[in-house]
Amino acid sequence: MNLKEVKNDKAVIIEIDGRLDTTNYSSLERKLVDHIDNGNINVLIDCSNMDYISSSGLRIFLMALKKITSLKGKFVLCGLQDNIREIFEISGFTSIFPIFDNAQDALADF
């Protein structure tokens, strides 16, 4: 998994490329915690190039959502591929997370 981040006037955008699983979820977790601890509480996760997510990855997303929401920020997702969207639907996460088709639509929500 590779992570790329961009910060603009609305949010921190983190793009995930590859697999988010038990072997690498901790790098995303550290990055999210660092941003939250530094007051960056508007976060967009771009999943356009993410091709797999494990339960560990889902747990990190849920942790970030809870923490950011408690601080009155926003945590949104975009670009879920069909197989990732299916995992979110099965787990019930589509009703918990704001999910957009693309980054442009997601940023408009901030």
Order of alpha helices (4+ residues) and beta strands (2+ residues): beta-beta-alpha-beta-alpha-beta-alpha-beta-alpha
